[in-house]
């Protein structure tokens, strides 16, 4: 029987994506695990892995197609022994029979408007939804004959990963799927219409303020729309509180120079090259470990107190920004943080990050010091409760022991979600951060 290739959900919040490229042609033989296509989301370009074997009988959605809905059929695979041409032929959509109504008839009423039919491309699943699992997990589950809907995911956002399949094989990861009520048919509640980004003048009203030949109209891409929606939502729904402190950098710059000079050679190059930002990441992670009440996320029902300090770092990429995450940064060495950050920043700019590498985290760092910015306030990005805005290190006049002196000083501003981190707690966190920056040897022990 032909197998449909569906537009995958690369993250729990993904609804649409762009089919950037097909890596297989019609007629090509496909093996389980082969990379068959590339999908672009608003943040990254991801590879689609085949979970079935056979021949690519038909490409339904051509490469370059934008806004392809999750679970839409993008291709068809003919199984072993099947006629590829026959598999590629469009099949008639079967209309499922409605469950029989009870014998008692309801009073006759005027005919109601029929609900719109679901798109033919939306696949029916016994659980009502396609399980959120990695391609490798899907392949292993198929080989083991496991029902993914009964496997508990332990990956980011409940994603089913390889270790969950291994646990399920031994009976440790299975989860009974809730039974549907007799005669009930799975239904999905209609999604509410998206609210406008902001109340204000319409597009046409804004355009009338300028001469037609005085501007160029550049349509928003998916990334810019997502950034606009999330930041507007954060600023409107998160009560922000700001705390600023000045940190002296001279001891940190001295230690950084000594560590870089002592870096061993690897393949003819230094094994690492620390930046000030690498040391900022480490200092913030250690500060969260020292002040665990600030390492939290707000939910309406409870405060989530995190066991690890996972620090997101804002990276500018064409058309927007993304925040790759240094996981458990407080327990990593400065050289590990530095090399990991360089690798993820490069892959972020190439849109090659995996969703689990930029989703989640417990806090974030936004550094504009390299642009000469003295200080600024960043917007908290939920589920984070804090974000640290880092300015440039510059020589300033300071008073030490009643005497005027010159020191390299960096201003940092901590933005907090005031529901989760109060002013005093934010100040305590910033004081701990300042302590690690001004006495950086503490980061090495």
Protein Blocks (a to p, Z undefined) as FASTA:
>chain_A
ZZddddddfbfklmbdcdfbacbdehiacdehiafbdcddfkbccddddfbecddfbafb
aghiahiaehiafbdcddehiafklmmpccdddddddddddfbdcdddddddddddddfk
lccdfkopacdddfklmmmmmmnopafklcccfbehhiacfklmmmmmnopmgccddddd
ehiacddddddddddfbgcddfklmmmmpcfklcccddddfklmmmmmmmmmmmmmmccd
dddddddfklmmmmmmmmmmmpcceehiafbdcdfklmmmmmmmmmmmmmmmlmccddfk
bccddfbdcdddddddehiacddddehkllpcfklmmmmmmmmmmmmmnopacfklmggj
jbdcddfklnopabdcdddddfbfbdcdddddddddddeehiacddddddddddddfklm
cfklmmmmmmmmmmmmmmmmlmmZZ
